[in-house]
Each structure stands twice: as C-alpha cells, then as structure tokens.
Amino acid sequence: MNHTRFSRIVAGVMGWGSWGKRLDTGEMAARIRGCCEIGVTTFDHADIYGDHSTEAAFGAALQASSIARSSIQLISKCGIKLPGAQVRTKHYDYGHASICDAVDRSLQNLGTDYLDLLLLHRPSPLLDPEIVAAAVGELLRAGRIRAFGVSNFTPSGIALLRPLLDVDVNQIECSLLHCEPMFDGTLDVHLQQRMVTMAWAPLGGLFGSTDARAVRTRHAVDELARKYACAPEQLVLAWLCQHPARIIPVVGTTELDRMRLAHAAATMRLDTEDWFALLEASRGHPVA
C-alpha cells in the first residue's frame, strides 16, 4: 500500500472528546482546520472512543469546519465491546454482522459514506479469518471502506488473514521506549509485505515518567536535541520515523503548536550513530 495515502503524521482523536479534552464543536472544528493547514490530514478514530461519542462529535465538527471530505482521510477501528447496558463483560466480536454494523455506525456518526481505512482494533482468540474476509470483502466492494488493516496484531495474526485479505496497515505500539517491534519480527513482516506501519503512543510516555529507564533515555534525548536544535519530542519522533518501515506516528495532542512540531519531525534525519545512541540509552546496553 502506498504510504502517501495518509499524511506523514496522523492525528489521533481519542483524547479530543469525553476521554480527554472534551472539546466542543467549535474547538474541534478549529483543530481539524489547523491540522489540515499543517499538512496533517489523516484522523484516527475507533468506534469506542469517548464511550461511543467521539466519532459523532468529530462528524459535527467536520461539517462545521467546511473542510472537504475528499481532502482528509478517516480511519476507524472496530471489534471491542465495552461493558454497558447490554454488555456484561468486555470482549471482542469479529462476527460478520458486528463488523458491518460497526462500520455503518461509524459512517453515520462521522457524516461520511466511506472510511479510508478500517482496522480490527485488537486480535481475538475467536477471530475466524473466513468470516472477517467475507465481511471486509463486502464492505470493500460496496465502497464503504477503501482499505483494510489491523491494530496490535502480531506477525502470526497477520499471516492468518493474508491468504484471504490484503492487510494494508498494522497500527502498533512502537516508540523509543517500546522498540520491541523492531526486534520481534513485526516490522520485518511489514517491510516484507509492504504494509503501512502506524505507531500509537509514539512518545511512549517518555516525558512524563520517573522510571529509571525513562530518565536515562531523556538525558540522551536532551543532549542530542541540543545538537539538532530541536525540541526533545521532535527528536524522539524523528528517531521513530527514520526506521525503514517509514513508521507513521499517531499523535494524540490537541495543541496545534505541538502537532506542527510533530509534522516537522517527520522530515528530520539523524546521523546513524546518534540513532543508535538513543537505542542504546533506551535498552541500557549497546548493540552486540
């Protein structure tokens, strides 16, 4: 899949609504316009965000923003069932009706007739690849989704689906403090199969943690940020973006100045030795 289908930084909207900043329609519309002016045109949703309220709030804001639907890309995820009036136990559901109904609700809430990308939110031990393929194929043929992917899937989970479906994207946790996907085969599979890699929590909690590892890593980041004359957060995102998988960070800030810094970080380039210096700081030992 062509990486240029999505902006180099994705705006994660999980914290825009009731699970975070509680932006009203006008504030959310201003964020949408501001992101687009920066060049961040891809917005990452899930049906459950804000206890199923954030997509509708965003849809109203998108209409108020006067931004053309064709100029942005909308991602949503399905599959997680949260406890509530009709759900006793949190679980995953990838039945045919569950997938199709979730997409219908997302389309209605977002005020659009298609998603640029649908992701399965989490792998499930009850996932039946043939059922998923039938539902996704139906959605693709109907034009209700334009691409399909997964989120938080391992290489074996991707391999389960690949004979039946094109898996275009895997959205995973990946950062300087969570670099395991670079060593457990996940990013190797993405490169081999030309999948798009999106990374949630791309800063990895680095700047809010008092953990010894985070403190050690921050020291190395701060030193190199002075060398590159950039904000420490930019350096961490630049480190991630430099991986050959061309990782696309999903950035959850609602502050446009921080989003602007994140967008600029995607084009930064670190010296190879500096890249490994940050890796060494994070892991606590040099490469073999």
Backbone as CSV, one residue per row, in Angstrom:
resi,resn,N_x,N_y,N_z,CA_x,CA_y,CA_z,C_x,C_y,C_z
1,MET,0.839,-1.196,0.000,0.000,0.000,0.000,0.875,1.248,0.000
2,ASN,0.436,2.251,-0.720,1.211,3.481,-0.835,1.102,4.304,0.450
3,HIS,2.247,4.606,1.072,2.247,5.409,2.290,1.625,6.791,2.070
4,THR,1.707,7.315,0.834,1.223,8.668,0.579,-0.295,8.759,0.633
5,ARG,-0.966,7.647,0.820,-2.413,7.693,1.021,-2.764,8.379,2.328
6,PHE,-1.811,8.421,3.236,-2.015,9.019,4.550,-0.983,10.123,4.773
7,SER,-1.324,11.076,5.643,-0.347,12.110,5.961,0.794,11.498,6.774
8,ARG,1.938,12.165,6.764,3.144,11.609,7.402,2.996,11.527,8.916
9,ILE,2.145,12.358,9.479,1.740,12.280,10.873,0.219,12.121,10.872
10,VAL,-0.287,11.227,11.718,-1.726,11.025,11.844,-2.193,11.674,13.147
11,ALA,-3.310,12.373,13.083,-3.901,12.964,14.284,-4.769,11.917,14.977
12,GLY,-4.384,11.532,16.181,-5.178,10.596,16.965,-6.205,11.355,17.785
13,VAL,-7.482,11.037,17.618,-8.535,11.851,18.223,-9.107,11.234,19.502
14,MET,-8.500,10.180,20.015,-9.051,9.521,21.193,-9.265,10.499,22.343
15,GLY,-8.360,11.459,22.510,-8.446,12.397,23.617,-9.146,13.706,23.298
16,TRP,-9.760,13.808,22.123,-10.422,15.062,21.759,-11.766,15.225,22.465
17,GLY,-12.417,14.111,22.752,-13.769,14.151,23.303,-13.806,13.876,24.786
18,SER,-14.793,13.066,25.205,-15.058,12.879,26.635,-13.988,12.062,27.341
19,TRP,-13.107,11.389,26.590,-11.996,10.677,27.223,-10.773,11.571,27.407
20,GLY,-10.924,12.845,27.130,-9.756,13.723,27.230,-10.131,15.175,27.407
21,LYS,-9.902,15.976,26.389,-10.026,17.432,26.488,-11.467,17.942,26.421
22,ARG,-12.406,17.104,26.021,-13.818,17.494,25.926,-14.002,18.747,25.068
23,LEU,-13.399,18.751,23.917,-13.526,19.886,23.006,-14.969,19.996,22.522
24,ASP,-15.471,21.229,22.435,-16.814,21.401,21.871,-16.708,21.446,20.348
25,THR,-17.851,21.608,19.682,-17.867,21.528,18.220,-16.955,22.566,17.586
26,GLY,-17.014,23.795,18.084,-16.169,24.852,17.519,-14.696,24.600,17.740
27,GLU,-14.346,24.157,18.939,-12.941,23.867,19.240,-12.430,22.707,18.389
28,MET,-13.267,21.691,18.222,-12.857,20.542,17.421,-12.724,20.933,15.951
29,ALA,-13.643,21.746,15.466,-13.563,22.215,14.070,-12.283,23.002,13.845
30,ALA,-11.899,23.826,14.829,-10.666,24.598,14.707,-9.450,23.679,14.656
31,ARG,-9.470,22.599,15.427,-8.361,21.639,15.400,-8.294,20.943,14.047
32,ILE,-9.442,20.581,13.487,-9.449,19.926,12.174,-8.854,20.853,11.120
33,ARG,-9.304,22.106,11.108,-8.765,23.076,10.133,-7.273,23.288,10.353
34,GLY,-6.876,23.424,11.627,-5.469,23.653,11.922,-4.591,22.494,11.493
35,CYS,-5.042,21.292,11.750,-4.276,20.115,11.323,-4.102,20.104,9.815
36,CYS,-5.186,20.366,9.093,-5.117,20.344,7.628,-4.177,21.425,7.098
37,GLU,-4.161,22.579,7.734,-3.254,23.649,7.305,-1.795,23.244,7.489
38,ILE,-1.520,22.472,8.531,-0.163,21.986,8.790,0.249,20.919,7.784
39,GLY,-0.729,20.145,7.308,-0.449,19.004,6.441,-0.792,17.682,7.087
40,VAL,-1.404,17.734,8.268,-1.870,16.520,8.948,-3.327,16.323,8.551
41,THR,-3.555,15.455,7.592,-4.893,15.307,7.008,-5.548,13.969,7.334
42,THR,-4.858,13.103,8.067,-5.393,11.794,8.427,-5.773,11.798,9.899
43,PHE,-6.993,11.332,10.190,-7.532,11.364,11.543,-7.904,9.949,11.971
44,ASP,-7.384,9.556,13.137,-7.523,8.185,13.626,-8.595,8.089,14.712
45,HIS,-9.622,7.289,14.440,-10.741,7.070,15.348,-10.826,5.600,15.751
46,ALA,-11.703,5.338,16.694,-12.224,3.996,16.957,-13.667,4.175,17.397
47,ASP,-14.489,3.174,17.103,-15.910,3.318,17.432,-16.143,3.542,18.921
48,ILE,-15.265,2.999,19.781,-15.486,3.078,21.224,-15.001,4.379,21.865
49,TYR,-14.232,5.192,21.158,-13.652,6.376,21.783,-14.746,7.275,22.364
50,GLY,-14.475,7.776,23.577,-15.465,8.603,24.249,-16.722,7.839,24.601
51,ASP,-16.568,6.528,24.885,-17.750,5.678,25.115,-18.741,5.835,23.969
52,HIS,-18.223,5.697,22.752,-19.018,5.734,21.522,-19.551,7.133,21.193
53,SER,-18.916,8.186,21.710,-19.429,9.532,21.446,-18.505,10.398,20.586
54,THR,-17.226,10.055,20.486,-16.265,10.967,19.851,-16.433,11.031,18.338
55,GLU,-16.777,9.911,17.703,-16.966,9.964,16.247,-18.084,10.929,15.868
56,ALA,-19.201,10.891,16.595,-20.309,11.800,16.283,-19.913,13.255,16.538
57,ALA,-19.169,13.488,17.620,-18.702,14.850,17.900,-17.782,15.343,16.792
58,PHE,-16.899,14.468,16.322,-15.991,14.830,15.233,-16.779,15.070,13.947
59,GLY,-17.768,14.232,13.679,-18.575,14.403,12.477,-19.252,15.761,12.431
60,ALA,-19.798,16.186,13.565,-20.416,17.510,13.622,-19.376,18.609,13.420
61,ALA,-18.200,18.411,14.004,-17.132,19.402,13.861,-16.612,19.445,12.428
62,LEU,-16.524,18.304,11.784,-16.063,18.273,10.394,-17.011,19.065,9.506
63,GLN,-18.294,18.890,9.733,-19.275,19.650,8.958,-19.121,21.153,9.224
64,ALA,-18.906,21.507,10.483,-18.755,22.922,10.837,-17.446,23.517,10.320
65,SER,-16.450,22.662,10.077,-15.122,23.149,9.673,-15.061,23.610,8.231
66,SER,-16.021,23.175,7.420,-16.035,23.447,5.962,-14.869,22.802,5.233
67,ILE,-14.186,21.842,5.873,-13.123,21.091,5.200,-13.772,20.033,4.309
68,ALA,-13.328,19.947,3.066,-13.903,18.965,2.132,-13.542,17.554,2.558
69,ARG,-14.514,16.661,2.515,-14.253,15.267,2.882,-13.140,14.679,2.039
70,SER,-13.060,15.049,0.774,-12.065,14.475,-0.131,-10.641,14.898,0.218
71,SER,-10.481,15.910,1.066,-9.143,16.404,1.388,-8.578,15.774,2.654
72,ILE,-9.349,14.926,3.328,-8.880,14.267,4.538,-9.042,12.762,4.413
73,GLN,-8.429,12.027,5.339,-8.550,10.578,5.400,-9.036,10.206,6.797
74,LEU,-10.064,9.372,6.851,-10.651,8.945,8.117,-10.387,7.466,8.349
75,ILE,-9.829,7.173,9.518,-9.566,5.802,9.955,-10.498,5.500,11.122
76,SER,-11.050,4.298,11.158,-11.737,3.879,12.377,-11.437,2.412,12.642
77,LYS,-11.682,2.025,13.888,-11.426,0.654,14.334,-12.705,0.070,14.911
78,CYS,-12.809,-1.244,14.843,-13.985,-1.913,15.403,-13.548,-3.185,16.117
79,GLY,-14.467,-3.754,16.879,-14.237,-5.076,17.462,-14.290,-5.140,18.967
80,ILE,-13.988,-4.038,19.672,-14.007,-4.055,21.131,-15.421,-3.743,21.619
81,LYS,-15.920,-4.561,22.509,-17.230,-4.345,23.118,-17.022,-3.977,24.583
82,LEU,-17.396,-2.756,24.936,-17.207,-2.257,26.288,-18.408,-2.600,27.167
83,PRO,-18.169,-2.884,28.451,-19.298,-3.153,29.358,-20.261,-1.973,29.398
84,GLY,-21.540,-2.287,29.417,-22.581,-1.260,29.452,-23.928,-1.907,29.677
85,ALA,-24.955,-1.225,29.228,-26.322,-1.692,29.465,-26.566,-3.078,28.881
86,GLN,-25.961,-3.359,27.717,-26.211,-4.634,27.049,-24.983,-5.532,27.000
87,VAL,-23.896,-5.111,27.629,-22.652,-5.891,27.609,-22.176,-6.075,29.050
88,ARG,-22.105,-7.311,29.496,-21.655,-7.589,30.862,-20.132,-7.622,30.959
89,THR,-19.491,-8.225,29.966,-18.064,-8.497,30.014,-17.378,-7.873,28.799
90,LYS,-16.322,-7.132,29.028,-15.553,-6.605,27.902,-15.061,-7.767,27.051
91,HIS,-15.254,-7.654,25.734,-14.842,-8.735,24.852,-14.634,-8.197,23.438
92,TYR,-14.221,-9.080,22.552,-14.037,-8.746,21.137,-15.078,-9.504,20.326
93,ASP,-15.567,-8.867,19.259,-16.551,-9.514,18.387,-16.221,-9.176,16.941
94,TYR,-15.779,-10.194,16.207,-15.485,-10.028,14.786,-16.400,-10.895,13.932
95,GLY,-17.652,-11.016,14.372,-18.654,-11.645,13.538,-19.011,-10.753,12.358
96,HIS,-19.600,-11.349,11.336,-19.939,-10.605,10.124,-20.819,-9.402,10.429
97,ALA,-21.894,-9.618,11.169,-22.818,-8.527,11.469,-22.156,-7.471,12.346
98,SER,-21.323,-7.909,13.278,-20.667,-6.966,14.182,-19.762,-6.009,13.413
99,ILE,-18.970,-6.532,12.475,-18.070,-5.683,11.685,-18.866,-4.715,10.814
100,CYS,-19.844,-5.233,10.096,-20.615,-4.391,9.168,-21.441,-3.351,9.914
101,ASP,-22.046,-3.742,11.023,-22.842,-2.782,11.801,-21.958,-1.687,12.385
102,ALA,-20.755,-2.061,12.839,-19.836,-1.063,13.395,-19.456,-0.037,12.336
103,VAL,-19.188,-0.492,11.115,-18.852,0.435,10.036,-20.034,1.344,9.729
104,ASP,-21.233,0.785,9.670,-22.418,1.614,9.408,-22.566,2.713,10.449
105,ARG,-22.352,2.367,11.727,-22.484,3.365,12.785,-21.392,4.425,12.669
106,SER,-20.173,3.996,12.377,-19.087,4.969,12.222,-19.357,5.923,11.071
107,LEU,-19.834,5.406,9.965,-20.140,6.260,8.815,-21.221,7.275,9.172
108,GLN,-22.251,6.810,9.855,-23.328,7.713,10.246,-22.810,8.780,11.211
109,ASN,-22.033,8.365,12.203,-21.542,9.306,13.200,-20.558,10.312,12.609
110,LEU,-19.718,9.860,11.710,-18.721,10.738,11.113,-19.301,11.606,9.989
111,GLY,-20.505,11.286,9.548,-21.129,12.067,8.488,-20.476,11.855,7.142
112,THR,-20.121,10.604,6.846,-19.452,10.283,5.583,-20.016,8.995,5.033
113,ASP,-19.736,8.724,3.772,-20.228,7.471,3.189,-19.116,6.456,2.971
114,TYR,-17.894,6.777,3.427,-16.816,5.791,3.349,-15.747,6.088,4.383
115,LEU,-15.059,5.040,4.813,-13.847,5.153,5.611,-12.654,4.928,4.692
116,ASP,-11.620,5.716,4.854,-10.407,5.472,4.080,-9.712,4.200,4.539
117,LEU,-9.900,3.848,5.819,-9.253,2.662,6.367,-10.057,2.140,7.547
118,LEU,-10.324,0.843,7.540,-10.924,0.154,8.684,-9.878,-0.763,9.296
119,LEU,-9.741,-0.693,10.635,-8.815,-1.565,11.352,-9.577,-2.440,12.336
120,LEU,-9.167,-3.699,12.472,-9.608,-4.527,13.590,-8.805,-4.087,14.803
121,HIS,-9.478,-3.722,15.879,-8.837,-2.992,16.970,-7.828,-3.832,17.759
122,ARG,-8.158,-5.076,18.045,-7.291,-5.966,18.813,-7.451,-7.385,18.291
123,PRO,-6.399,-8.197,18.343,-6.560,-9.607,17.946,-7.452,-10.336,18.949
124,SER,-8.213,-11.278,18.456,-9.115,-12.053,19.305,-8.847,-13.542,19.125
125,PRO,-8.875,-14.325,20.210,-8.706,-15.777,20.063,-9.851,-16.417,19.301
126,LEU,-10.980,-15.723,19.162,-12.128,-16.277,18.429,-12.219,-15.741,17.005
127,LEU,-11.204,-15.013,16.557,-11.243,-14.459,15.199,-11.228,-15.583,14.166
128,ASP,-12.225,-15.596,13.310,-12.314,-16.559,12.210,-11.954,-15.816,10.919
129,PRO,-10.819,-16.123,10.309,-10.378,-15.328,9.155,-11.359,-15.369,7.985
130,GLU,-12.064,-16.460,7.799,-13.014,-16.533,6.687,-14.207,-15.616,6.917
131,ILE,-14.674,-15.517,8.161,-15.781,-14.616,8.469,-15.348,-13.167,8.301
132,VAL,-14.150,-12.838,8.802,-13.627,-11.477,8.645,-13.477,-11.137,7.167
133,ALA,-12.927,-12.064,6.390,-12.710,-11.813,4.963,-14.035,-11.583,4.236
134,ALA,-15.062,-12.332,4.600,-16.361,-12.155,3.953,-16.935,-10.779,4.252
135,ALA,-16.861,-10.359,5.521,-17.409,-9.050,5.897,-16.610,-7.910,5.272
136,VAL,-15.285,-7.988,5.351,-14.438,-6.928,4.807,-14.577,-6.860,3.282
137,GLY,-14.637,-8.014,2.628,-14.813,-8.027,1.187,-16.102,-7.345,0.769
138,GLU,-17.149,-7.586,1.521,-18.437,-6.949,1.248,-18.337,-5.433,1.397
139,LEU,-17.667,-4.991,2.455,-17.510,-3.555,2.696,-16.664,-2.888,1.613
140,LEU,-15.605,-3.569,1.177,-14.756,-3.025,0.117,-15.523,-2.925,-1.203
141,ARG,-16.246,-3.967,-1.562,-16.997,-3.957,-2.820,-18.073,-2.889,-2.833
142,ALA,-18.656,-2.636,-1.675,-19.706,-1.619,-1.576,-19.130,-0.206,-1.491
143,GLY,-17.815,-0.080,-1.361,-17.190,1.232,-1.253,-17.351,1.880,0.103
144,ARG,-17.781,1.122,1.102,-17.961,1.693,2.444,-16.620,1.825,3.159
145,ILE,-15.651,1.018,2.772,-14.267,1.206,3.210,-13.383,1.135,1.973
146,ARG,-12.254,1.826,2.030,-11.362,1.840,0.870,-10.091,1.029,1.094
147,ALA,-9.824,0.688,2.345,-8.665,-0.154,2.661,-8.930,-0.823,3.997
148,PHE,-8.195,-1.924,4.222,-8.390,-2.719,5.436,-7.050,-2.966,6.110
149,GLY,-7.075,-2.980,7.444,-5.878,-3.304,8.192,-6.221,-3.805,9.577
150,VAL,-5.205,-3.882,10.407,-5.366,-4.399,11.758,-4.633,-3.474,12.722
151,SER,-4.850,-3.715,14.001,-4.206,-2.918,15.037,-3.758,-3.848,16.150
152,ASN,-2.507,-3.712,16.553,-1.946,-4.520,17.645,-1.816,-6.000,17.293
153,PHE,-1.733,-6.328,16.016,-1.609,-7.721,15.601,-0.141,-8.139,15.540
154,THR,0.113,-9.388,15.858,1.442,-9.988,15.740,1.636,-10.499,14.317
155,PRO,2.873,-10.843,13.936,3.076,-11.425,12.604,2.217,-12.659,12.344
156,SER,2.015,-13.504,13.357,1.203,-14.702,13.133,-0.256,-14.346,12.899
157,GLY,-0.747,-13.306,13.581,-2.120,-12.871,13.348,-2.310,-12.311,11.956
158,ILE,-1.309,-11.584,11.470,-1.361,-11.072,10.099,-1.332,-12.226,9.108
159,ALA,-0.478,-13.216,9.371,-0.366,-14.375,8.477,-1.674,-15.147,8.391
160,LEU,-2.458,-15.121,9.457,-3.750,-15.797,9.456,-4.710,-15.184,8.441
161,LEU,-4.621,-13.864,8.269,-5.551,-13.155,7.383,-5.045,-13.022,5.954
162,ARG,-3.730,-13.005,5.770,-3.152,-12.661,4.469,-3.598,-13.557,3.308
163,PRO,-3.818,-14.865,3.509,-4.268,-15.663,2.365,-5.646,-15.260,1.838
164,LEU,-6.422,-14.573,2.665,-7.800,-14.244,2.301,-8.030,-12.759,2.050
165,LEU,-7.142,-11.905,2.575,-7.346,-10.468,2.530,-6.026,-9.729,2.332
166,ASP,-6.079,-8.584,1.668,-4.943,-7.671,1.691,-4.975,-6.925,3.020
167,VAL,-3.937,-7.099,3.824,-3.815,-6.373,5.092,-2.869,-5.210,4.818
168,ASP,-3.442,-4.013,4.662,-2.673,-2.871,4.194,-1.894,-2.168,5.302
169,VAL,-2.393,-2.254,6.538,-1.847,-1.456,7.644,-1.859,-2.292,8.917
170,ASN,-0.845,-2.099,9.756,-0.901,-2.573,11.139,-0.538,-1.393,12.025
171,GLN,-1.448,-1.033,12.916,-1.197,0.051,13.863,-0.788,-0.582,15.192
172,ILE,0.422,-0.289,15.627,1.005,-0.973,16.783,1.548,0.039,17.780
173,GLU,1.813,-0.427,18.981,2.555,0.390,19.930,4.034,0.307,19.570
174,CYS,4.630,1.455,19.318,6.053,1.472,18.973,6.615,2.847,19.290
175,SER,7.743,2.864,19.964,8.369,4.122,20.366,9.793,3.827,20.810
176,LEU,10.505,4.874,21.180,11.867,4.703,21.684,11.877,3.832,22.941
177,LEU,10.858,3.958,23.782,10.781,3.138,24.994,10.061,1.809,24.768
178,HIS,9.437,1.652,23.616,8.774,0.380,23.287,9.210,-0.013,21.874
179,CYS,10.469,-0.435,21.782,11.056,-0.717,20.468,11.057,-2.209,20.124
180,GLU,10.353,-3.018,20.910,10.323,-4.466,20.644,9.909,-4.821,19.226
181,PRO,8.956,-4.091,18.595,8.586,-4.458,17.220,9.744,-4.417,16.227
182,MET,10.820,-3.706,16.588,11.987,-3.660,15.714,12.821,-4.929,15.811
183,PHE,12.535,-5.754,16.824,13.371,-6.932,17.068,12.583,-8.241,17.120
184,ASP,11.242,-8.179,17.189,10.460,-9.415,17.309,9.874,-9.904,15.996
185,GLY,10.274,-9.269,14.890,9.815,-9.687,13.575,8.641,-8.893,13.042
186,THR,8.021,-8.070,13.876,6.832,-7.338,13.428,7.152,-6.400,12.270
187,LEU,8.145,-5.541,12.437,8.458,-4.588,11.377,9.114,-5.268,10.178
188,ASP,9.773,-6.403,10.402,10.309,-7.177,9.272,9.178,-7.623,8.355
189,VAL,8.098,-8.100,8.969,6.932,-8.540,8.189,6.303,-7.358,7.454
190,HIS,6.198,-6.234,8.124,5.628,-5.052,7.479,6.439,-4.652,6.245
191,LEU,7.762,-4.654,6.386,8.610,-4.308,5.252,8.496,-5.338,4.137
192,GLN,8.533,-6.597,4.517,8.474,-7.667,3.524,7.171,-7.624,2.735
193,GLN,6.082,-7.322,3.412,4.765,-7.337,2.769,4.304,-5.945,2.349
194,ARG,5.203,-4.970,2.475,4.906,-3.593,2.064,3.666,-3.046,2.759
195,MET,3.522,-3.386,4.025,2.430,-2.869,4.831,2.799,-1.507,5.405
196,VAL,1.801,-0.669,5.600,1.996,0.601,6.272,2.029,0.353,7.780
197,THR,3.013,0.934,8.453,3.125,0.844,9.906,2.691,2.161,10.511
198,MET,1.686,2.112,11.384,1.308,3.264,12.186,1.636,2.946,13.639
199,ALA,2.084,3.948,14.378,2.510,3.735,15.762,1.696,4.610,16.700
200,TRP,0.938,3.960,17.592,0.271,4.729,18.636,1.233,4.888,19.820
201,ALA,0.952,5.896,20.644,1.854,6.261,21.753,3.292,6.396,21.278
202,PRO,3.545,7.206,20.230,4.901,7.269,19.660,5.939,7.923,20.561
203,LEU,5.495,8.644,21.589,6.446,9.194,22.563,6.649,8.235,23.730
204,GLY,5.790,7.253,23.848,5.976,6.172,24.808,5.950,6.573,26.264
205,GLY,5.354,7.721,26.575,5.345,8.169,27.963,6.695,8.629,28.468
206,LEU,7.607,8.874,27.552,8.977,9.204,27.925,9.063,10.454,28.795
207,PHE,8.232,11.454,28.489,8.404,12.753,29.136,7.563,12.928,30.397
208,GLY,6.831,11.898,30.772,6.061,12.009,32.000,6.424,10.980,33.039
209,SER,7.448,10.194,32.773,7.790,9.069,33.641,8.997,9.387,34.516
210,THR,8.959,8.868,35.743,10.114,8.964,36.641,10.872,7.644,36.710
211,ASP,10.485,6.694,35.880,11.175,5.411,35.804,12.640,5.632,35.422
212,ALA,13.529,4.811,35.988,14.972,4.994,35.762,15.325,4.906,34.286
213,ARG,14.669,4.001,33.580,14.951,3.865,32.148,14.554,5.131,31.392
214,ALA,13.390,5.680,31.724,12.934,6.898,31.056,13.859,8.071,31.369
215,VAL,14.283,8.186,32.610,15.182,9.273,32.994,16.498,9.167,32.231
216,ARG,17.042,7.949,32.159,18.293,7.719,31.421,18.125,8.082,29.943
217,THR,17.012,7.672,29.370,16.772,7.930,27.949,16.554,9.413,27.692
218,ARG,15.828,10.064,28.584,15.597,11.502,28.428,16.896,12.286,28.441
219,HIS,17.836,11.857,29.252,19.141,12.535,29.303,19.812,12.478,27.929
220,ALA,19.791,11.303,27.311,20.394,11.167,25.976,19.627,11.983,24.948
221,VAL,18.301,11.985,25.049,17.469,12.758,24.122,17.776,14.247,24.258
222,ASP,17.855,14.734,25.492,18.105,16.157,25.708,19.451,16.582,25.125
223,GLU,20.460,15.742,25.301,21.780,16.073,24.752,21.743,16.204,23.230
224,LEU,21.083,15.240,22.587,21.053,15.263,21.126,20.096,16.329,20.597
225,ALA,19.054,16.648,21.360,18.147,17.716,20.930,18.903,19.042,20.822
226,ARG,19.856,19.243,21.711,20.677,20.463,21.610,21.515,20.427,20.339
227,LYS,22.048,19.258,20.005,22.858,19.147,18.784,22.022,19.455,17.539
228,TYR,20.795,18.950,17.509,19.953,19.109,16.324,19.080,20.362,16.392
229,ALA,19.203,21.131,17.478,18.455,22.375,17.648,16.957,22.154,17.449
230,CYS,16.446,21.157,18.146,15.031,20.820,18.024,14.471,20.525,19.411
231,ALA,13.159,20.428,19.488,12.522,20.042,20.740,12.795,18.558,21.004
232,PRO,12.934,18.150,22.273,13.167,16.729,22.568,12.094,15.811,21.978
233,GLU,10.831,16.259,22.001,9.760,15.436,21.428,9.977,15.223,19.929
234,GLN,10.476,16.245,19.253,10.751,16.099,17.824,11.817,15.049,17.571
235,LEU,12.838,15.061,18.403,13.930,14.106,18.217,13.418,12.671,18.358
236,VAL,12.544,12.431,19.329,12.006,11.088,19.557,11.155,10.642,18.377
237,LEU,10.356,11.557,17.834,9.536,11.213,16.668,10.414,11.012,15.433
238,ALA,11.426,11.846,15.268,12.341,11.693,14.132,13.042,10.344,14.187
239,TRP,13.439,9.922,15.395,14.063,8.610,15.581,13.141,7.508,15.079
240,LEU,11.875,7.594,15.428,10.898,6.583,15.018,10.680,6.606,13.507
241,CYS,10.524,7.799,12.950,10.241,7.937,11.519,11.399,7.470,10.645
242,GLN,12.607,7.403,11.205,13.781,7.050,10.413,13.870,5.553,10.126
243,HIS,13.090,4.750,10.824,13.106,3.310,10.561,12.709,3.051,9.105
244,PRO,13.311,2.064,8.449,12.992,1.798,7.036,11.523,1.488,6.761
245,ALA,10.768,1.100,7.794,9.331,0.854,7.608,8.553,2.152,7.427
246,ARG,9.239,3.291,7.529,8.599,4.610,7.375,7.393,4.724,8.301
247,ILE,7.654,4.442,9.560,6.605,4.436,10.577,5.879,5.783,10.600
248,ILE,4.556,5.718,10.642,3.715,6.912,10.721,3.234,7.065,12.163
249,PRO,3.710,8.070,12.893,3.258,8.256,14.274,1.808,8.742,14.330
250,VAL,1.052,8.182,15.260,-0.298,8.660,15.559,-0.174,9.551,16.791
251,VAL,-0.307,10.851,16.593,-0.016,11.840,17.630,-1.333,12.335,18.229
252,GLY,-1.472,12.202,19.534,-2.748,12.462,20.179,-2.931,13.851,20.749
253,THR,-2.001,14.758,20.536,-2.132,16.087,21.112,-3.300,16.852,20.489
254,THR,-3.916,17.737,21.286,-4.911,18.660,20.748,-4.318,20.053,20.553
255,GLU,-3.032,20.209,20.854,-2.365,21.504,20.729,-1.711,21.610,19.347
256,LEU,-2.144,22.591,18.578,-1.666,22.705,17.204,-0.175,23.012,17.128
257,ASP,0.360,23.742,18.094,1.802,24.003,18.080,2.588,22.702,18.207
258,ARG,2.132,21.806,19.064,2.806,20.514,19.218,2.614,19.645,17.970
259,MET,1.448,19.739,17.345,1.220,18.987,16.112,2.137,19.518,15.008
260,ARG,2.349,20.814,14.996,3.248,21.416,13.993,4.681,20.908,14.189
261,LEU,5.126,20.825,15.437,6.453,20.284,15.728,6.549,18.828,15.291
262,ALA,5.491,18.059,15.560,5.484,16.644,15.172,5.583,16.492,13.661
263,HIS,4.853,17.315,12.936,4.880,17.231,11.477,6.272,17.552,10.934
264,ALA,6.930,18.539,11.532,8.285,18.891,11.088,9.279,17.777,11.404
265,ALA,9.043,17.041,12.484,9.970,15.975,12.887,10.053,14.865,11.852
266,ALA,8.980,14.661,11.094,8.939,13.549,10.141,9.971,13.697,9.028
267,THR,10.441,14.911,8.799,11.423,15.130,7.728,12.838,15.298,8.271
268,MET,13.000,15.208,9.585,14.341,15.299,10.169,15.114,14.018,9.921
269,ARG,16.431,14.132,9.936,17.280,12.965,9.718,18.386,12.975,10.765
270,LEU,18.530,11.873,11.487,19.585,11.748,12.488,20.778,11.024,11.892
271,ASP,21.976,11.387,12.346,23.139,10.585,11.987,22.927,9.163,12.502
272,THR,23.431,8.196,11.756,23.229,6.796,12.142,23.747,6.520,13.548
273,GLU,24.906,7.064,13.877,25.464,6.822,15.204,24.579,7.423,16.299
274,ASP,24.001,8.575,16.018,23.102,9.189,17.000,21.838,8.358,17.169
275,TRP,21.337,7.798,16.072,20.158,6.937,16.151,20.437,5.769,17.106
276,PHE,21.611,5.163,16.943,21.956,4.019,17.805,22.271,4.457,19.229
277,ALA,22.727,5.682,19.403,22.958,6.185,20.764,21.645,6.252,21.540
278,LEU,20.575,6.663,20.866,19.269,6.698,21.524,18.757,5.287,21.795
279,LEU,18.973,4.388,20.852,18.578,2.990,21.071,19.326,2.415,22.272
280,GLU,20.611,2.697,22.370,21.407,2.196,23.487,20.914,2.771,24.818
281,ALA,20.569,4.032,24.822,20.059,4.652,26.050,18.766,3.987,26.491
282,SER,17.906,3.695,25.534,16.622,3.079,25.849,16.798,1.648,26.371
283,ARG,17.620,0.873,25.703,17.769,-0.547,26.064,18.738,-0.771,27.216
284,GLY,19.585,0.218,27.478,20.515,0.102,28.596,21.760,-0.656,28.277
285,HIS,21.998,-0.953,27.011,23.220,-1.646,26.597,23.454,-1.412,25.125
286,PRO,24.703,-1.470,24.682,24.995,-1.287,23.245,24.539,-2.504,22.462
287,VAL,24.422,-2.328,21.150,24.120,-3.482,20.310,25.284,-4.461,20.388
288,ALA,25.030,-5.712,20.074,26.061,-6.771,20.200,27.238,-6.501,19.299
